[in-house]
Amino acid sequence: LSGLPGGPPPPMPDWAISKAEQIQYSAVFTKLDKNMDGMVTGTDVRDFFIHSNLPQSVLAHIWDLVDLQNTGSLNQ
């Protein structure tokens, strides 16, 4: 009875990405890093996120999950 008190915890999702995906997303990050400082800001990624067609609330939640230090920017 996974996830119930006293039962084993539910399995964690596999968040690993393949080498090909890593290369692909690294290229996207580099393209979005307009001033080439190794960081992207919310302003840098705004248009990219909007083109995902996800609701604003979902995009805000994603940003909150990845901006762990609440700096308004992400590094690679």
Phi, psi and omega in degrees: 000079185298133175085352178274153178306130181086346179268171178292149179293154178295151180295144178281142177292153178273107183268001182294145176244155180287165177300320179297318178294321179300316179296316180300310184287332175295320178295321177296314179301313181300319179295323181282339181281079190299324180261010174052046178253009180081009180228147170239141178259171175303323178296319180298322187260358185307304182297321178300314179295317181300322180291352177286344182064018174279151177299150180306321181296323178290317178299319178297320179294317177301312181300317179299325180289325185266337178269071187297329182268001182055043180265349184080011179213160180232144171254171183281000000 
